Amino acid sequence: MQPVSPVEHDVVAFLGELSSVQDELLAVLDEKRKSLTRADLTAVNALQAREESLLVRLNACQQRRQEMLADAKTQGIPAQN
């Protein structure tokens, strides 16, 4: 097995975090949808903080992606997205 380069390690870690955030956000949004169909505003409000926290993490992923692309460019590594 070939050793993993630091860039590959960063990409794998990034994709793991992105996948985790997306899965968690989808679960929260599904629960929010169910709460809305029940007209359970208490539950909807309770989910708001979790949703906001996940959106902060998602924005951090987007920022990290931009940093990784910029780093790749400075290192001469082809990276479109």
C-alpha positions in Angstrom: 0.0 0.0 0.0 1.3 3.4 -1.0 1.8 6.1 1.6 -0.8 8.8 1.6 0.5 12.3 0.8 -0.4 15.2 3.0 -2.7 16.6 0.3 -4.5 13.3 -0.1 -4.9 13.1 3.7 -6.4 16.6 3.8 -8.8 15.7 1.0 -9.9 12.5 2.7 -10.4 14.3 6.0 -12.3 17.2 4.3 -14.6 14.8 2.5 -15.3 12.9 5.7 -16.3 16.1 7.5 -18.3 17.3 4.6 -20.2 14.0 4.4 -20.8 14.0 8.1 -22.2 17.5 8.2 -24.4 16.8 5.2 -25.8 13.6 6.7 -26.5 15.3 10.0 -28.1 18.3 8.3 -30.3 16.1 6.2 -31.5 14.3 9.4 -32.3 17.6 11.1 -34.1 18.9 8.1 -36.1 15.6 7.8 -37.1 16.0 11.5 -38.0 19.6 10.9 -40.2 18.6 7.9 -41.9 16.1 10.1 -42.4 18.6 12.9 -43.9 21.1 10.4 -46.3 18.6 9.0 -47.5 18.0 12.6 -47.6 21.7 13.2 -45.3 21.1 16.2 -43.7 24.5 16.5 -42.0 23.7 19.7 -40.0 20.9 18.0 -39.3 23.1 15.0 -37.9 25.8 17.4 -35.8 23.2 19.3 -34.2 22.0 16.0 -33.2 25.6 15.1 -30.0 25.7 17.2 -28.8 22.3 15.8 -29.5 23.4 12.3 -27.6 26.7 12.8 -24.7 24.8 14.3 -24.6 22.5 11.3 -24.8 25.4 8.9 -21.7 27.0 10.6 -19.9 23.7 10.1 -21.0 23.5 6.5 -19.7 27.1 5.9 -16.4 26.1 7.5 -16.2 23.2 5.0 -16.8 25.6 2.2 -14.0 27.9 3.5 -11.7 24.9 3.9 -12.4 23.8 0.3 -11.4 27.3 -0.9 -8.2 27.1 1.1 -7.4 23.7 -0.2 -7.9 24.8 -3.8 -5.7 27.8 -3.3 -3.0 25.7 -1.7 -3.2 23.2 -4.6 -2.8 26.0 -7.1 0.3 27.4 -5.4 1.8 23.9 -5.3 1.0 23.4 -9.0 -1.5 20.7 -8.4 -4.4 20.7 -10.9 -7.6 21.4 -9.0 -10.7 22.6 -10.6 -13.2 21.9 -7.8 
